[in-house]
Structures are given as structure tokens and as C-alpha cells.
Amino acid sequence: MTHPPLSTLLPATLVRGRRIGLFGGSFNPPHAGHLHVAREALRRLRLDEVWWLPARHNPLKPVDIYADHAERLAQTRRLARRPRFRVMDLEWRLGTDYTIDLLRALAPVLRQGRVVWIMGADSWAGFHRWKDWRAIAAMIPIAVFDRPGATLAALTSPATRALWRFRLPAHTGAGLVDRRPPAWAFFSIRQNPESSTHLRALRDRRRSAT
């Protein structure tokens, strides 16, 4: 498949001189917990925008649990229809399946702004299983936001142990986007209990009942 030029997919004017949070995820489906993290990221990191980046699929999860990409994208756009949020279909249009490949493809444009990666504590707990995770940490600062039931796993994870000396205090979070990576911070926030796993289970029970 031939993909459009990067300048067409992501004009430099969207990034130049701006503070951008990249919020990657399956969003399968997107929910209020995602929205809560995105809002907290805007405020605590003092971002100009949060870009929601729905994944084509998560290589660490079974393909058969995924809703159609167009459906997930549409759901994410409806949820994130807020000022300073932007839903970007970059992974699908670039043909990338891994975060490291997406970041490398976007690097020529992203380096013109100040950019931070946003993730939940549940994802950080398994970050060491991501492809080239150490290279990701060396490319972009990372903001980790607490999620229900994931605090201990995140703060005792292999990624936390490996990157402990690069951790910044949460109260300095507004400066995270300006730091040279590796740099990361863990943010304890009011936790929203919604999860994609729970919503999929509810959906499947409704379907089986009809």
C-alpha cells in the first residue's frame, strides 16, 4: 500500500512551537476514563492540544476482540469532540502497528514542537513488553496517569525500575514536555472506573441476551 507524504498527513503548522500530548490507545471502545485522562493531561502538562491516536490494533491483544477500525475512530471522534482535542488517524494511514514505528515516522514533524506521550498506568505496567520500549523512552517524555487497580503494578513494573532515575515529581509535570528524554512522571489523579474490557463484556452480554 502506498501512503500519502507525511507533509500531507501532518502539516508542520499543526506542531510548530506548540505543546502537544500524544494519547495513543486501542480505544476499543473509548470511554469516560480516557476522557478524564486527556483532560488531566491538558491541565497538568499545560498542553496546547491532546491528539488521540487510535491504534490499528494492539499487537499484545487478540485481534478478534477489536471493533472495526472505522467504528472505533468514529466513536473516539464523538467522545473527544472538545476544544483542544484532535483525533488523528495517523497509524492507520501510515500503516504502522507499533508505537516506535509511528514515532519514527512522525519524528521530522514532531521535533518542530514540544511533544509528550500520554498513557494510563495499566499500559505503563506492561510497557516493557512494547517493541523497542527503551527506544521509545529515549525519544519522547512520558506522562503516566493512574488507573483503577493499576497503581502497584505500574510503580513496581520493569519499566519503572529501569527508568527510575529519570522520573520527575508530579508537581513539576508542566515541565515534562520541555525535558530531554528519557523523562517520565506518574500522576495520581481521581480515578474513573470505566474500562474498555468492562464495556466490551457488557456489549457481549447484551448481544447474547437478544
N, C-alpha and C positions, 0 to 999 in steps of 0.2 A: 504494500500500500504506500502511495506517495503522500507525504504530509505537507501542509502549507508551510511557507517560510515562517520562522519564529517571529519576524517583524510583523507579520500579518496576524498571527495568533496573539501576540503580546507586544503591542506598541510600547516603545521605551517611555513615552509620555505618561503611561499609567504608573510608572515606577519612579521615574527620575526625581530624586530629592524627597521621596516620601517614606513614611514608616509603615511597612506592610507586614501583617501577620498571615502566614500560610497555614490554613487549617485543613489538613488532609484527613481523609477518613472514608470508610465504606459508605456511611450514611444509608444504612440498609435496615430499616428506614431512618431518615433524620428525625430528631425528636427534641423535646424541650431541654434535655440535658446538653445537647450540642449547642443549642441557642444560648443557654446560660454560660457555657464556657466561652463562646465567642464574645458575648457581651463583657464578661470579666476580662478577657484579653484586651479588648478595646480600651477599657478603663485603666487597668493596672499597668499595661505596657505603653499606654499613651500612643496608640496607633492611629494612623490616618484611616486605614481600612483593614478589614479582615477578608481574605479571599478563601472561600470554601472550595476545596478541590476534591470532588468526588472521585474515588478510585475506580478504575475499570473493574478490578476485583482485588481482593486481598489474597496474596499467594499463600498466606498461613491459614486460610479458611477454606472449607469446601465450596466449590463453585456452585453446587446445586442449592445453596441457601440464598443466592443472590436474586433480588428482583431485577427485572430488565433495566439496563443502564439508563435508557431514556426516562423510565418511570422514576428511578432514584434521582436523576438530575432534575426532573420537574418537581418532585417533592421537596428537594433541597432548595430550589429556587422559591417555592411558595413559602417555606419556613423562614428563609433568610431574606425575605423582602423587607429589608430595613435600611435606613440610612447607614452608609459606611460599610455595608456588606456587599460582596461581589461574588457570585458563583461562577467559577471558571471550569470549563470542560477541557482542561489542558491535557490531562493524562490520556484521555480517550483520543483526542485529536493528534497528539504526538506519538501515540502507540506505545507508551511506556507502562510497565506493570509494577515497577519498583520506585520507591521514593528517591533513591540515589540517582537513578537514571533520569527521573523528572528534574531533579535539581541540577544535574549536569547539563541537561538540555536547555534549561532556563537561565543558566548562570550568566551568559552575556548580557541579559537584560536586568536580572535581579541585582547584579553588582552596582547598578546605577542608583539604587535606593538603599534603604536600610531594612533588612528583612529578618524575621524570626519565624521559626517553626512552632506551631501550637499543637499540643497533643494532650490527651487525657492520661491520668495516672495508670489506668488499665493498659493503655498502649505502651507507656514507659516501662511497665513491669516486664513486658516481653520485647523491649526494644533490641535486646542483644540477639534476637532471632531474625532481625531485619537484614536484608542484604547490605553488606558493607556499612554496618551501623556506625562503626568508628569513623569512617569517611564522612558520613552524614554529620556527625557531631563536630567534625573538623571544618565543615563547610558553612554551617549556619547555627546561630544561637537557638536554644530550645527552651520553650516555656511549657512546663508540665503543670496541669491543673488537676486537683484531686477529684476522684470519682468514687462513688459509694463502694465500699468493700475492697478498694484497691490501694489504700494508703500504705499498709505494711508491705505488701508485695512490691510496690513501686520503690519505697525507700530502702529496701533490702535487696533490690534487684542487682544482677550483674552489671547493668549499665551504671547504676548509682555507685557501686563500688569502684568501677573502672574510672569513672569521671568525677569522683568525689571532690578532688581538689579544684575542679573548675566550677563548682556550684556557687551561685551567688545568693545572698539573702533575699527573701521575697520582698522585703521593704525597699530594695534597690531595683525592683523589677522594671521600672520605667527606663532604666539604663541598659537593660539586657540587649535590646535591639542595636545598641551602639557598640557592644563589646565584640572584640575579635574572638571568633570561636577557636577552640571549644569553650562554650559557656552555657550554663543552664540554670534554671531556677525552678523550685517547686512551690506552687501556690495553694495554700489551704483556703478553700472557698466554701460557701454554703453549698451543700451537695443536692443536686436534683436526682431523684431516684430513677427516672426513666432510663430505659436502656433498649437498644435495638433488639437484643436477644429476647427480652420480655415482650416487646411489641410483636415480634415475629411469632412467638408462641401463642399470643392472643389471636393473631390473624389465623394461624393454622387451626386453633380450636374452633373458631367461628366457621371456617370452611368445612371442617369435619362434621359440624353440627347441622349443616344445611343439606 
